[in-house]
Every structure is written in C-alpha cells, then in structure tokens.
Amino acid sequence: MHTILLIQKSNDIKTRTFADHETVGLAVEAIIKMYENRLKSMNPNTPHINYHIDDLNKFVDMHNELAAMVYDDRIKAYIPHDKTWIKMKIHNHLKQLARTQH
C-alpha cells in the first residue's frame, strides 16, 4: 500500500517534508535508516552501531511531526496514522527481521 511519510524534524516549519514509499514496509525501513544514519553521523569512528528499540522509539518521538498516510484501495483514499502506529510497525518489522535471521 502506497505510504507517504510526513516529517517535521523541529519546531521550524521549514523542516517539514514528505517522502513517499511503495509500501508500509519500505516506509518503516526508511525511518530506521534515518535513525541509523543519524547514529553514524554522531559516531563516525564507530564501525558497528548498536541500539535498542527504545532508542528508535525516542527518535520517532523527537520529531515535531511524524505521520504516515497509507492508501486504502477499498475506499480510494489515504488513511492517516500517528507515531504510535509507526512505532508498532517498526517493532513488528524488527521482530520479523529477527525471526528470519535465526
């Protein structure tokens, strides 16, 4: 399902942007990648970055705005989802990754 992420990183309205993705999973992966890139920029000399799901949730919460608009073909419209929904999708995505790696 086509997904649009609405992102505002700070109080400054000029930081408001969006990114569109073909699926919810790709949108979730994009958020995780944003967080991992932030960690890498903060720790440029660390070859392996580790973090906990709570750290990723804090990253989601620190955004003034972070929402997902998911297209529902049944009603031919986008349905808005908040940070809580996004964090649940991230959690489910990471659980799925952990299952496939073991």
Sequence and secondary structure as in RCSB ss.txt:
>XXXX:A:sequence
MHTILLIQKSNDIKTRTFADHETVGLAVEAIIKMYENRLKSMNPNTPHINYHIDDLNKFVDMHNELAAMVYDDRI
KAYIPHDKTWIKMKIHNHLKQLARTQH
>XXXX:A:secstr
  EEEEEE SS GGGEEEEEESSHHHHHHHHHHHHHHHHHHH TT SS    HHHHHHHHHHSSEEEEEEEETTT
TEEEEE HHHHHHHHHHHHHHHHHHH 
